[in-house]
Amino acid sequence: MPGAVKLFEVTGEVLEKLKKASKLGKRYMLIGFSGWPDAGNVASLTIQHFIDSLAPEKLAEFELTEFQDLTISRPVVEIDDGLIKGLQFAKSALYLWINPEQDTSLLILKSPEPGFRWKEFTEKILELCQAMSAQRIYLVGGVLDMVPHTRKPKISAVVNMEHLKLEIKVHGFTSSNYKGPSSIHSYLMLRSREIGLEAISIWGHVPNYVPYPNAIVALHLASNLAEMMEISINLDRLAKLADALKRKMDSAMEENPELRRVVEELERRYDEEAGAPSYIA
């Protein structure tokens, strides 16, 4: 397994692999950041599932010490019986999946969201995209919302080019309307547009009362991503995690009448917004 190297230091061998990836008909980059844009661990779960299911080649890992506020994103220390054994800093990992049968190459970045130097971080990502002649970047994220876990998960999307609006509408995503604090998604998308690279940021809306990693939303997000990229991916493991979470939340509702009341009110609002009759369960 490759060791930690300087951020996005692309060797000649990696460049050759990206050049090979550029020969396929569909060429995408998929990015998921943990941290602020990862409510319910939706981005982390989705990205990890693509990695586990597609089994892409790991190209490299990168330490993020120069891009993180270590007083906020603390490194992890290991101490055994009073003896300090080691210190683990946050890392990004870069993967490449090439599948001639599906005529697709997919570059995957799993990373904590950088706390500093967004511009430099973004430029490195775009260099990788250019090396493989990527046609589009997909970004995934999670956002807390007042939605019920008992209904179809809500997915919203942001695009960086006007013509992409139709595509997210076809997939049933909600077009975002928002003004407020931003993740690195926003800068990356704007910078991508400047160089003519399409970008779509897809956000899974996580019920704000669910205190667990939300595999229900991640499953929906992963399924839609695979459909958008027109690739085949096994979702069985994520589906099992989603079923387990649903059972856990159903049990919690049985034990907690106040939680049930909250969920039922959210269901009513959800159904009204969707135009469904309020009596449908």
Order of alpha helices (4+ residues) and beta strands (2+ residues): beta-alpha-beta-alpha-beta-beta-beta-beta-beta-alpha-beta-beta-alpha-beta-alpha-beta-alpha-alpha-alpha
